[in-house]
Amino acid sequence: MIVNVVTDNHITGREQLVSEVKAAVEHSLNRFVPQLTRVEVHLADENGHKQGTSDKRCTVEARLSGLAPMAASANGGSLDQAVDAALDKLVAQLDHKLGRLSDRKGRTPYGGEEPA
């Protein structure tokens, strides 16, 4: 799984920030590694140099092999809060989507009869 971190002009993309975000992504999404090919994390400060209560934004896009990309975004007072909230939303989406795909394979038809 390739993790790519992109920041806007108002966030300093220093190595410590990138490594912390990559570690959080790998920790949250490690059980989906067989299906994931690439994860992109976009970090932005919506107010720029001004102060705000929830002006940090994180958008996480996951590329799944054989499926359409899935994305989730969240705002927070700090980058850590925004990243954690966006990852929680993405994990819920992945659980829902991949769970539905795996459930469909073993389901019996509506007639109640097993296929021959």
C-alpha distances in whole Angstrom, upper triangle without the diagonal:
4,6,10,13,16,20,23,26,27,25,24,21,21,19,20,19,15,15,16,14,11,12,13,10,9,12,13,10,9,11,10,6,8,9,6,5,5,7,11,13,17,19,23,26,29,32,31,34,35,35,34,33,30,29,25,23,19,17,14,13,10,9,10,11,15,15,16,14,15,16,18,20,22,25,26,28,26,22,21,23,22,18,19,21,18,15,18,19,16,15,19,18,15,18,20,19,17,20,22,21,21,25,26,26,28,31,34,36,38,41,40,41,38,37,39
4,7,10,13,17,20,23,24,22,21,18,18,16,18,17,13,13,15,13,9,12,13,10,10,13,14,12,12,15,13,10,12,12,9,6,5,6,8,11,14,17,20,24,26,29,29,31,33,33,32,32,28,27,24,21,18,16,13,12,10,10,12,13,16,17,17,14,15,16,17,19,21,24,25,27,24,21,20,22,21,17,19,21,18,16,19,20,16,17,20,19,17,20,22,21,20,23,25,23,24,28,29,29,32,34,37,39,41,44,43,44,41,41,43
4,7,10,13,17,20,21,18,18,14,15,14,15,13,10,10,12,9,6,10,11,8,8,12,12,11,12,15,13,11,14,14,10,9,6,5,6,8,11,13,17,20,23,26,25,27,29,29,28,28,25,24,20,18,14,13,10,10,9,10,13,15,18,18,17,14,14,14,15,16,18,20,21,23,21,17,17,19,17,14,15,17,15,13,17,17,14,15,19,18,17,19,22,21,20,23,25,24,25,28,30,30,33,35,39,40,42,45,44,45,43,42,45
4,7,10,14,17,18,15,15,12,14,12,14,12,9,11,12,10,8,12,13,10,12,15,15,14,16,18,17,15,18,17,13,11,8,6,5,6,9,11,14,18,20,23,22,25,27,27,26,27,23,22,18,16,13,12,10,10,11,12,15,17,20,19,18,15,15,14,15,16,18,19,20,22,20,16,17,19,17,14,16,18,15,14,18,18,16,18,21,20,19,22,24,23,23,26,28,27,28,31,32,33,36,37,41,42,44,47,47,48,46,45,47
4,7,10,13,14,12,12,9,11,10,12,9,6,9,10,8,8,11,12,10,13,15,15,15,17,20,19,18,21,20,16,15,11,9,6,5,6,8,11,14,17,20,19,21,23,23,23,23,20,18,15,13,10,10,9,11,12,14,17,20,23,22,20,16,16,14,15,14,16,17,17,19,16,13,14,16,14,11,14,16,14,14,17,18,16,18,21,20,20,23,25,24,24,27,29,29,30,33,34,35,38,39,43,44,46,49,49,50,48,47,50
4,7,10,12,10,10,8,11,12,14,11,9,12,13,11,11,15,15,14,16,19,18,18,21,23,22,21,24,22,19,17,13,11,8,6,5,6,9,12,15,17,16,19,21,21,21,22,19,17,14,12,10,10,10,12,14,16,19,22,24,23,21,17,17,15,15,14,15,16,17,19,16,13,15,17,14,13,16,17,15,15,19,19,18,20,23,22,22,25,27,26,26,29,31,31,32,35,36,37,40,41,45,46,47,51,51,52,50,49,52
4,7,8,6,7,6,10,12,13,10,9,13,14,11,13,16,16,15,18,21,20,21,23,26,25,24,27,26,22,21,17,14,11,8,6,5,6,9,12,14,12,15,17,18,18,19,17,14,11,10,9,11,12,14,17,19,23,25,28,26,24,20,19,17,16,14,15,14,15,16,14,11,14,16,13,12,16,17,15,17,20,20,19,22,24,24,24,27,29,28,29,32,33,33,35,38,39,40,43,44,47,48,50,53,53,54,53,52,55
4,6,6,8,8,12,15,16,13,13,17,17,15,17,20,19,19,22,24,23,24,26,29,28,27,30,29,25,24,20,17,14,11,8,6,5,7,9,12,10,12,15,16,17,19,16,13,11,10,11,12,14,16,19,21,25,28,30,28,25,22,21,18,18,15,16,15,16,16,15,12,16,17,15,15,18,19,17,19,22,22,21,24,26,26,26,30,31,30,31,34,35,36,38,40,41,43,45,46,50,50,51,55,55,56,55,54,57
4,6,7,9,12,16,17,14,15,19,19,17,20,23,22,22,25,27,27,27,30,33,31,31,34,32,28,27,23,21,17,15,12,10,8,8,10,11,8,10,14,16,17,19,18,14,13,13,14,16,18,20,23,25,29,31,34,32,29,25,25,22,21,19,19,17,18,18,16,14,18,20,17,18,21,22,20,22,26,25,25,28,30,29,30,33,34,34,35,38,39,39,41,44,45,46,49,50,53,54,55,59,59,60,59,58,61
4,7,9,12,16,16,14,15,18,18,17,20,22,21,22,25,26,26,27,30,33,32,31,34,33,29,29,25,22,18,15,12,10,7,6,9,9,6,7,10,12,14,16,15,11,10,12,13,16,18,21,24,26,30,33,35,33,30,27,26,22,21,18,17,15,15,15,13,12,16,17,15,16,20,20,19,22,24,25,25,27,29,29,30,33,34,34,36,38,39,40,42,44,45,47,49,50,54,54,55,59,59,60,59,59,62
4,6,9,12,13,10,11,15,14,13,16,19,18,19,22,23,23,24,27,30,29,28,32,31,27,26,22,19,16,13,11,8,7,7,10,11,9,10,13,13,14,16,15,12,9,11,12,14,16,19,22,24,28,31,33,32,29,25,24,21,20,17,16,15,14,14,11,10,13,15,13,14,17,18,18,19,22,23,23,25,27,27,28,31,32,32,33,36,38,38,40,42,43,45,47,48,52,53,54,57,57,59,57,57,60
4,6,9,10,8,10,13,13,13,16,18,18,19,22,23,24,25,27,30,29,28,32,31,27,26,23,20,17,14,13,10,10,10,14,15,12,12,15,16,18,19,18,15,13,14,14,17,18,21,23,25,29,32,34,33,31,27,26,23,22,20,19,18,17,16,13,11,14,17,16,15,19,21,20,21,24,25,24,27,29,29,30,32,34,34,35,37,39,39,41,43,45,46,49,50,53,55,56,59,59,60,59,58,61
4,7,8,6,7,10,11,11,13,15,16,16,19,20,21,22,24,27,26,25,28,28,24,23,19,17,14,12,11,9,11,12,16,17,15,16,19,19,20,21,19,17,14,14,14,15,16,18,21,23,26,28,31,30,28,25,24,21,21,19,19,18,18,18,15,12,14,17,16,14,18,20,19,19,23,24,23,25,27,27,27,30,32,32,32,35,37,37,38,41,42,44,46,47,51,52,54,57,57,58,56,56,58
4,6,6,7,9,10,11,13,15,16,17,19,20,22,23,24,28,27,26,29,29,25,24,21,19,17,14,14,12,14,15,19,20,17,18,21,21,22,23,21,19,16,17,16,18,19,21,23,25,28,30,33,32,31,27,26,24,23,22,21,21,20,19,16,13,15,18,17,16,19,21,21,21,24,25,25,26,29,29,29,32,34,34,34,36,39,39,40,42,44,45,47,49,53,54,56,59,58,60,58,57,60
4,5,5,6,9,10,10,12,14,15,16,18,20,21,22,25,25,24,27,27,24,23,19,18,16,14,15,14,16,18,22,23,21,21,24,24,25,25,24,22,19,19,17,19,19,21,22,24,26,29,32,31,30,27,26,24,24,22,22,22,21,21,17,15,15,19,18,16,19,22,21,20,23,25,24,25,28,29,28,30,33,33,33,35,38,37,38,41,43,43,46,47,51,53,54,58,57,58,56,55,58
4,5,5,6,9,10,11,12,14,15,16,18,20,21,24,25,23,27,27,24,24,21,18,17,15,16,14,16,18,21,23,21,21,23,23,23,23,22,21,17,18,17,19,19,21,22,24,27,29,33,32,31,27,26,24,23,22,21,21,19,19,15,13,13,16,17,15,17,20,19,19,22,24,23,24,27,28,27,29,32,32,32,34,37,37,37,40,42,43,45,47,50,52,54,57,56,57,55,55,58
4,6,5,6,9,10,11,12,14,15,17,18,20,23,23,22,26,26,22,22,19,16,14,12,12,10,13,14,18,19,18,19,21,20,20,20,19,17,14,14,13,15,15,18,20,22,25,28,31,30,28,24,23,21,20,18,18,17,16,16,12,9,10,13,13,11,14,17,16,16,19,21,20,21,24,25,25,27,29,30,30,32,34,35,35,38,40,41,43,45,48,50,51,55,54,55,53,53,56
4,6,5,6,9,10,11,12,14,15,16,18,21,21,19,23,23,19,19,15,13,12,10,11,10,13,16,19,21,19,21,23,23,23,23,21,19,15,15,13,14,14,16,17,19,22,24,28,27,26,22,21,19,19,18,18,18,18,18,15,11,12,15,14,12,14,17,16,15,19,20,19,20,23,24,23,25,28,28,28,30,33,32,33,36,38,39,41,43,46,48,49,53,52,53,51,51,53
4,5,5,6,9,10,10,12,14,15,16,20,20,18,22,22,19,19,16,14,14,12,14,14,17,19,22,24,23,24,26,25,25,25,23,22,18,18,15,17,15,17,18,20,22,25,28,27,27,23,22,21,20,20,20,20,19,20,16,13,12,16,16,13,15,18,17,16,19,21,19,20,23,24,23,25,28,28,27,30,32,32,33,35,38,38,40,42,46,48,49,53,52,53,50,50,53
4,5,5,6,9,10,11,12,14,15,19,19,18,22,23,20,20,17,15,14,12,14,13,16,17,21,23,22,23,24,23,23,22,20,20,16,16,14,16,15,17,18,20,23,25,29,28,27,23,22,20,19,18,17,18,16,17,13,11,9,13,13,10,11,15,15,13,16,19,18,18,21,23,22,24,26,27,27,28,31,32,32,34,37,38,39,41,45,47,48,51,50,52,50,50,52
4,5,5,6,9,10,11,12,14,17,17,17,20,20,17,17,14,11,11,8,10,10,13,16,19,21,20,22,23,22,22,21,18,18,14,13,11,12,11,13,14,17,20,22,26,24,23,20,18,16,15,14,14,15,15,16,13,9,8,11,11,7,9,12,12,10,14,16,15,15,19,19,19,21,24,24,24,26,28,29,29,32,34,35,37,38,42,44,45,49,48,49,47,47,50
4,5,5,6,8,10,10,11,15,15,14,17,18,14,14,12,9,10,9,12,12,16,19,22,24,23,25,27,26,25,25,22,21,17,16,13,14,11,13,13,15,18,20,23,23,22,19,18,16,16,16,17,18,18,20,17,13,12,15,14,10,12,15,13,11,15,17,15,15,19,19,18,20,23,23,22,25,27,27,28,30,32,33,35,37,41,43,44,48,47,48,46,45,48
4,5,5,6,9,10,10,14,15,14,18,18,16,16,14,12,13,12,15,15,19,21,24,26,26,27,29,27,26,25,23,23,19,18,15,16,14,16,15,18,19,22,25,24,24,21,20,18,18,18,18,20,19,20,17,14,12,15,15,11,11,15,14,12,14,17,16,15,19,20,19,20,23,24,23,25,28,28,28,30,33,33,35,37,40,43,44,48,46,47,45,45,48
4,6,5,6,8,10,13,14,14,18,18,15,17,15,12,13,11,14,14,17,19,22,24,24,26,27,25,24,23,20,20,17,16,13,14,12,14,14,17,18,21,25,23,23,19,18,16,15,15,15,16,16,17,15,12,9,11,12,8,8,11,11,8,11,14,13,12,16,17,16,18,21,21,21,22,25,26,26,28,31,32,33,35,39,41,42,45,44,46,44,44,46
4,5,5,6,8,11,11,11,15,15,12,13,11,8,10,9,12,13,17,20,22,25,25,27,28,27,25,24,21,21,17,16,12,12,9,11,10,13,15,18,21,20,19,16,14,13,13,14,14,17,17,19,17,13,12,13,12,9,9,12,10,7,10,12,10,10,14,15,13,15,18,18,18,20,23,23,23,26,28,29,31,32,36,38,40,43,42,43,41,41,44
4,6,5,5,9,10,9,13,13,11,12,11,10,12,12,16,17,20,23,26,29,28,30,31,30,29,27,25,25,21,19,16,16,12,13,12,14,15,17,21,20,20,17,16,16,16,17,18,20,20,23,20,17,15,16,16,12,12,15,14,10,13,15,13,12,15,16,14,16,19,19,18,20,23,23,23,25,28,28,30,32,36,38,40,43,41,42,40,40,42
4,6,6,9,10,11,14,15,13,16,15,13,15,14,18,18,22,24,27,29,29,31,32,30,29,27,24,25,21,20,17,17,14,16,14,17,17,20,23,22,22,20,18,17,17,18,18,20,20,22,19,17,14,15,16,12,11,14,14,10,11,14,13,11,15,16,15,15,19,19,18,19,23,23,23,25,28,28,30,31,35,38,39,42,41,42,40,40,43
4,6,8,9,10,14,14,12,15,14,12,14,13,16,17,21,23,25,28,28,30,31,29,27,25,22,23,20,18,15,15,12,13,12,15,15,18,21,20,20,17,15,14,14,15,15,18,18,20,18,16,13,14,14,11,9,11,11,7,8,11,9,7,11,13,11,12,15,16,15,17,20,20,20,22,25,26,27,29,33,35,36,40,38,40,38,38,41
4,6,6,7,10,10,9,11,11,10,12,13,16,18,22,24,26,29,30,32,33,31,29,28,25,25,22,19,16,15,11,12,10,12,12,15,18,16,17,14,13,13,13,15,17,20,20,23,21,18,16,17,16,13,12,13,12,8,10,11,9,7,11,12,9,10,14,14,13,15,18,18,18,20,23,23,25,27,31,33,34,38,36,37,35,35,38
4,5,5,9,10,9,12,12,12,15,16,19,21,25,27,30,33,33,35,36,34,33,31,28,28,25,23,19,18,15,15,12,14,13,15,18,18,19,17,16,17,17,19,20,23,24,26,24,21,19,20,19,16,15,17,16,12,13,15,13,10,14,15,12,12,16,16,14,16,19,19,18,21,23,23,25,27,31,33,35,38,37,38,35,35,38
4,6,8,9,10,13,14,14,17,18,22,24,27,30,32,35,35,38,38,37,35,33,30,30,27,25,21,20,17,16,13,14,13,15,17,17,19,17,16,17,18,20,22,25,25,28,26,24,21,22,21,18,17,18,17,13,14,15,13,10,13,14,10,10,14,14,11,13,16,16,15,17,20,20,21,24,27,30,32,35,33,34,32,32,34
4,6,6,6,10,11,11,15,16,20,22,26,29,30,34,34,37,38,36,34,33,29,30,26,24,20,18,15,14,10,11,9,11,14,13,15,14,13,15,16,19,21,24,25,28,26,23,22,22,21,18,17,18,16,13,13,14,11,9,12,12,8,9,12,11,9,11,14,13,13,16,18,19,20,22,26,28,30,34,32,33,31,31,33
4,5,5,8,9,10,14,16,20,22,26,29,31,34,34,37,38,37,35,34,31,31,27,25,21,19,15,14,11,11,9,10,14,14,16,14,14,16,18,20,22,26,27,29,27,24,22,23,22,19,18,20,18,14,16,17,14,12,15,15,11,13,16,15,12,15,18,16,16,19,21,21,23,25,29,31,33,36,35,35,33,32,34
4,6,8,11,13,17,19,23,25,29,32,34,38,38,40,41,40,39,37,34,34,31,28,24,22,18,16,13,11,9,9,12,13,15,15,16,18,20,23,25,29,30,33,31,28,26,27,26,22,22,23,21,18,19,20,16,15,17,16,13,14,16,15,12,14,17,15,14,18,19,18,20,23,27,29,31,34,33,33,30,30,31
4,7,10,11,15,18,21,24,27,31,32,36,36,39,40,39,37,36,32,32,29,26,22,20,16,14,10,8,5,6,8,9,12,11,12,15,17,21,23,27,28,32,30,27,26,26,24,21,21,22,19,16,18,18,14,13,15,14,10,12,14,12,9,12,14,12,12,16,17,17,20,22,25,27,30,33,32,32,29,29,31
4,6,8,11,14,17,20,24,27,29,32,32,35,36,36,34,33,29,29,26,23,19,17,13,11,7,6,5,6,10,10,11,10,11,13,15,18,21,24,26,29,27,24,23,23,22,18,19,20,17,14,16,16,12,12,15,13,10,13,15,13,11,15,17,15,16,19,20,20,23,25,29,30,33,36,35,35,33,32,34
4,7,10,14,17,20,24,27,29,32,32,35,36,36,35,34,31,30,26,23,20,17,14,11,8,6,6,6,10,11,12,10,12,14,17,19,22,25,27,30,28,24,24,25,23,20,21,22,18,16,19,19,15,15,18,16,14,16,18,16,15,18,20,18,19,22,23,23,26,28,32,33,35,38,38,38,36,34,36
4,7,10,13,17,20,24,25,29,28,31,33,33,31,31,27,26,23,20,16,14,11,8,6,5,7,9,12,12,12,10,11,12,14,17,20,22,24,27,25,21,21,22,20,17,18,19,16,14,17,17,14,15,18,16,14,17,19,17,16,20,21,20,21,24,25,26,29,31,34,35,37,41,40,41,38,37,40
4,7,10,13,17,20,22,25,25,28,29,29,28,27,24,23,19,16,13,10,7,6,5,6,9,12,15,14,13,9,10,9,11,13,16,19,20,23,21,17,17,18,16,13,15,16,12,11,14,14,11,12,15,14,13,16,18,16,16,20,21,20,22,25,26,27,30,31,35,36,38,41,41,42,40,39,41
4,7,10,13,17,19,22,22,25,26,26,25,25,21,20,17,14,10,8,6,5,7,8,12,15,17,16,14,10,11,9,11,12,14,17,18,21,19,15,16,17,15,12,14,15,12,11,15,15,12,14,17,16,15,18,20,19,19,22,24,23,25,28,29,30,33,34,38,39,40,44,43,44,43,42,44
4,7,10,14,16,19,19,21,23,23,21,21,18,16,13,10,7,6,5,6,9,12,15,18,20,19,17,13,12,10,10,10,12,13,15,17,15,12,12,14,11,9,12,13,10,10,13,13,11,14,17,16,16,19,21,20,21,24,25,25,27,29,31,32,35,36,39,40,42,45,45,46,44,44,47
4,7,10,12,16,15,18,20,20,19,19,16,14,11,8,6,5,6,8,12,14,18,21,23,21,18,15,14,11,11,9,11,12,14,16,14,11,13,14,11,9,13,13,11,12,15,15,14,17,19,18,18,22,23,22,24,26,28,28,30,32,33,35,37,38,42,43,44,47,47,49,47,47,49
4,7,10,13,12,15,16,16,16,16,13,11,7,6,5,7,9,12,15,18,21,24,26,24,22,18,17,13,12,10,10,10,11,13,11,8,10,12,9,8,12,13,11,13,16,16,15,18,20,20,21,24,25,25,26,29,30,30,32,34,36,38,40,41,44,45,46,50,50,51,50,49,52
4,6,9,9,12,13,14,13,14,11,8,6,5,7,9,12,14,18,21,24,27,29,27,24,20,19,15,14,11,11,9,11,12,11,9,12,13,10,11,14,14,13,15,18,18,18,21,23,22,23,26,27,27,29,31,32,33,35,37,38,40,43,43,47,47,48,52,52,54,52,52,55
4,6,5,8,9,10,10,11,9,6,5,6,9,12,15,18,21,24,28,31,33,30,28,24,22,19,17,13,12,10,10,10,9,9,13,13,11,13,16,16,15,18,20,20,20,23,25,25,26,29,30,30,32,34,35,36,38,40,41,43,46,46,49,50,51,54,54,56,55,55,58
4,6,9,9,10,9,11,9,5,6,7,10,12,16,19,22,25,28,32,33,31,28,24,22,19,17,13,12,9,11,11,12,12,15,15,12,15,18,17,16,19,21,20,21,24,25,25,27,29,30,30,32,34,35,36,39,40,41,44,46,46,49,50,50,54,54,56,55,55,58
4,6,5,7,7,10,9,6,8,10,14,16,20,22,26,29,32,36,37,35,31,28,26,22,20,17,15,12,12,12,13,13,17,16,15,17,20,19,19,22,24,23,24,28,28,28,30,33,33,34,36,38,39,40,42,43,45,47,49,49,53,53,53,57,57,59,59,59,62
4,6,8,10,13,12,9,9,11,14,17,20,23,26,29,33,36,38,35,32,29,27,24,22,18,17,14,14,13,13,13,17,17,16,18,21,21,20,23,25,25,26,29,30,30,32,34,35,35,37,39,40,41,43,45,46,49,51,51,55,55,56,59,59,61,60,60,63
4,7,10,13,13,10,11,14,17,20,23,26,30,32,36,39,41,39,36,32,31,27,25,21,20,16,16,14,14,15,18,19,18,20,23,23,23,25,28,28,29,31,33,33,35,37,38,38,40,42,43,44,46,48,49,52,54,54,58,58,59,62,62,64,63,63,66
4,7,10,11,9,11,14,18,21,24,27,31,33,37,40,42,39,36,33,31,27,25,21,19,16,15,13,13,15,18,18,17,20,23,22,23,26,27,27,29,31,32,33,35,37,38,38,40,42,43,45,47,48,49,52,54,54,57,58,58,62,62,64,63,63,66
4,7,9,8,10,14,17,20,23,27,30,33,36,40,42,39,36,33,31,27,24,20,18,14,12,10,11,13,16,16,16,19,21,20,21,24,25,25,27,30,31,31,33,35,36,37,39,41,42,43,45,46,48,51,52,52,56,57,57,61,60,63,62,62,65
4,6,5,8,12,15,18,22,25,28,32,34,38,40,37,34,31,28,24,22,18,15,11,10,7,10,12,15,14,13,17,18,18,19,22,23,23,25,27,28,28,31,33,33,34,36,38,39,41,43,43,45,48,49,49,53,54,53,57,57,59,59,59,62
4,6,9,11,15,18,21,24,27,31,33,37,39,36,33,30,27,23,20,17,13,10,7,5,9,12,14,11,12,15,16,15,17,20,20,20,23,25,25,26,29,30,31,32,35,35,37,39,40,41,43,46,47,47,50,51,51,55,55,57,56,57,60
4,6,8,11,14,17,21,24,27,30,33,35,32,30,26,23,20,16,13,9,6,4,4,7,10,12,9,9,12,14,12,13,17,17,17,19,22,22,23,25,27,27,29,31,32,33,35,37,38,40,42,44,44,47,48,48,52,51,54,53,54,57
4,6,10,13,16,20,23,26,29,33,35,32,29,25,23,19,16,13,10,6,6,6,8,9,12,11,9,13,15,14,14,17,19,18,20,23,23,24,26,28,29,30,32,33,34,36,38,39,41,43,45,45,48,49,49,53,53,55,54,54,58
4,7,10,13,17,20,23,26,30,32,29,27,23,21,17,14,11,8,6,5,6,6,6,9,9,6,9,12,11,11,14,16,16,17,20,21,22,24,26,27,27,29,31,32,34,35,37,38,41,43,43,47,47,48,52,51,53,52,52,56
4,7,10,13,17,20,23,26,28,26,23,19,17,13,11,7,6,4,7,9,9,7,10,9,6,8,11,10,9,12,14,14,14,17,19,19,20,23,24,24,26,28,29,30,32,34,35,37,40,40,43,44,45,48,48,50,49,49,52
4,7,10,13,16,19,23,25,22,20,16,14,10,8,5,6,6,8,11,10,7,9,9,5,6,9,8,6,9,12,11,11,14,16,16,17,20,21,21,23,25,26,27,29,31,32,34,37,37,41,42,42,46,46,48,46,46,49
4,7,10,13,16,20,22,19,16,13,11,7,6,4,7,9,12,15,14,11,12,12,9,8,11,10,6,9,12,10,10,13,15,14,15,18,19,19,20,23,24,24,27,28,30,32,34,35,38,39,40,43,43,45,44,43,46
4,7,10,13,16,19,16,14,10,8,5,5,6,9,12,14,17,16,13,13,13,10,8,10,10,6,7,10,9,7,10,13,12,12,15,17,16,17,20,21,22,24,26,27,29,31,32,36,37,38,41,41,42,41,41,43
4,7,10,13,15,13,11,7,6,4,7,9,12,15,18,21,20,16,17,17,14,12,14,13,10,10,13,11,8,11,13,11,11,15,16,14,16,19,20,19,22,24,25,27,29,30,34,35,36,39,39,40,39,38,41
4,6,10,12,10,9,6,5,6,9,12,15,18,20,24,22,19,19,19,16,14,15,15,11,10,13,12,8,10,12,10,9,13,14,12,13,16,17,17,19,21,22,24,26,27,31,32,34,37,37,38,36,35,38
4,7,9,8,7,5,7,9,12,15,18,22,24,27,26,22,22,23,20,17,19,19,15,14,16,15,11,13,15,13,11,14,15,13,13,17,17,16,18,21,22,22,26,27,30,31,33,36,36,37,35,34,36
4,6,5,7,6,8,11,14,17,21,24,26,30,28,25,24,25,22,20,20,20,17,15,17,16,12,13,15,12,10,13,14,11,10,14,15,13,15,18,18,19,22,24,27,28,30,33,33,34,31,30,33
4,6,8,9,11,15,18,21,24,28,30,33,32,28,28,28,26,23,24,24,21,19,21,20,16,16,18,15,13,15,16,13,12,15,16,13,15,18,18,18,21,23,27,28,30,33,33,33,30,29,31
4,7,9,12,16,19,22,26,29,32,35,34,31,31,31,28,26,26,26,23,21,23,21,18,18,19,16,14,16,16,13,12,15,15,12,14,17,17,17,20,22,25,25,28,31,31,31,28,27,29
4,6,9,13,16,19,23,26,29,33,32,29,28,28,26,23,24,23,20,19,20,18,15,16,16,13,11,14,14,10,10,14,13,11,14,16,16,17,20,21,24,25,27,30,30,30,29,27,30
4,7,10,14,17,20,24,27,30,30,27,27,27,24,22,23,22,18,18,19,17,14,15,16,12,12,15,14,11,12,15,15,13,16,19,18,20,23,24,27,27,28,32,32,33,31,30,33
4,7,10,14,17,21,23,27,26,23,23,23,20,18,19,19,15,15,16,14,11,13,14,11,10,14,14,11,12,16,16,15,18,20,20,22,25,26,29,30,31,34,35,36,34,33,36
4,7,11,14,18,21,24,23,21,21,20,17,16,16,15,12,12,13,11,8,10,11,8,8,12,11,10,11,14,15,15,17,19,20,22,25,25,29,29,30,34,34,35,34,33,36
4,7,11,14,17,21,20,17,18,17,14,13,14,12,9,10,11,9,7,10,11,9,10,13,13,12,14,17,18,18,20,22,23,25,28,28,32,32,33,37,37,38,37,37,40
4,7,11,14,17,17,15,15,14,11,10,11,9,6,7,9,6,5,9,10,8,10,13,13,13,16,18,19,20,22,23,25,27,29,29,33,34,34,38,38,40,39,38,42
4,7,10,14,14,12,13,11,8,8,10,8,5,8,10,8,8,12,12,12,14,16,17,17,19,21,22,23,26,27,28,31,33,33,36,37,37,41,41,43,42,42,45
4,7,10,11,10,11,9,5,7,9,6,5,9,10,8,10,13,13,14,16,18,19,20,22,23,24,26,28,29,30,33,35,35,38,39,39,43,43,45,44,44,48
4,7,8,8,10,8,5,8,10,8,8,12,12,12,14,16,17,17,20,22,22,23,25,27,28,30,32,33,34,37,39,39,42,43,43,47,46,49,48,48,51
4,5,7,8,5,4,8,9,8,10,12,13,13,16,18,18,20,22,23,24,26,27,29,30,32,33,34,36,39,40,40,44,45,45,49,48,51,50,50,54
4,7,8,7,7,11,12,11,13,16,16,17,19,21,22,23,25,27,28,29,31,32,34,35,37,38,40,42,44,44,47,49,49,53,52,54,53,54,57
4,5,5,6,9,10,11,12,14,16,17,19,20,22,23,25,26,28,29,30,32,33,35,36,37,40,42,43,44,47,49,49,53,52,54,53,54,57
4,5,5,6,8,10,10,12,14,15,16,18,20,21,22,24,26,27,28,29,32,33,34,36,38,39,41,42,46,47,48,51,51,53,51,51,54
4,5,5,6,9,10,11,12,14,15,16,18,20,21,22,24,26,26,28,30,31,32,34,36,38,39,40,44,46,46,50,49,51,49,50,53
4,6,5,6,9,10,11,12,14,15,17,19,20,21,23,24,26,27,29,30,31,33,35,37,38,39,42,44,44,48,47,49,48,49,52
4,6,5,6,9,10,11,12,14,16,17,18,20,21,23,24,25,27,29,30,31,33,36,37,38,41,43,43,47,46,48,47,47,51
4,6,5,6,9,10,10,12,14,15,16,18,20,21,22,23,26,27,28,30,32,33,35,36,40,41,42,46,45,47,45,45,48
4,6,5,6,9,10,10,12,14,15,16,18,20,21,22,24,26,26,28,30,32,34,34,38,40,40,44,43,45,44,44,47
4,5,5,6,9,10,11,13,14,15,17,19,20,21,23,25,26,27,29,31,33,33,37,38,38,42,41,43,42,43,46
4,5,5,6,9,10,11,12,14,15,17,18,20,21,23,24,25,27,30,31,32,35,37,37,41,40,42,41,41,44
4,5,5,6,9,10,10,12,14,15,16,17,20,21,22,23,26,27,29,30,34,35,36,40,39,41,39,39,42
4,5,5,6,9,10,11,12,14,15,16,18,20,21,22,24,27,28,28,32,34,34,38,37,39,38,38,41
4,6,5,6,9,10,11,12,14,15,17,19,20,21,23,25,27,27,31,32,32,36,35,37,36,37,40
4,5,5,6,8,10,10,12,14,15,16,18,19,21,23,25,26,29,31,32,35,35,36,35,35,38
4,5,5,6,8,10,10,11,14,15,16,17,20,22,23,24,28,29,30,34,33,35,33,34,37
4,6,5,6,9,10,10,12,14,15,16,18,21,22,22,26,27,28,32,31,33,32,32,35
4,5,5,6,8,10,11,12,14,15,17,19,21,21,25,26,27,30,30,32,31,31,34
4,5,5,6,8,10,10,12,14,15,17,19,20,24,25,26,30,29,31,29,29,32
4,6,6,5,8,10,10,11,14,16,17,18,22,23,25,28,27,29,27,28,31
4,6,5,6,9,10,10,12,15,16,16,20,21,22,26,25,27,26,26,30
4,5,5,6,9,10,11,14,16,16,20,21,22,25,25,26,25,25,28
4,5,5,6,9,10,12,14,15,19,20,22,25,24,26,24,24,27
4,5,5,6,9,11,12,13,16,18,20,23,22,23,22,22,25
4,6,5,6,9,11,11,14,16,17,20,20,21,20,20,24
4,6,6,7,10,11,14,16,18,21,20,21,19,19,22
4,6,6,8,10,13,15,18,21,19,20,18,18,21
4,6,6,7,10,13,15,18,16,17,16,16,19
4,6,5,9,10,12,15,15,16,14,14,17
4,6,9,11,14,16,15,15,13,12,15
4,7,10,13,15,13,13,10,11,14
4,7,9,11,10,11,9,10,14
4,7,8,6,7,6,8,12
4,5,6,7,7,8,12
4,5,8,10,11,15
4,6,9,10,13
4,7,9,12
4,6,9
4,6
4
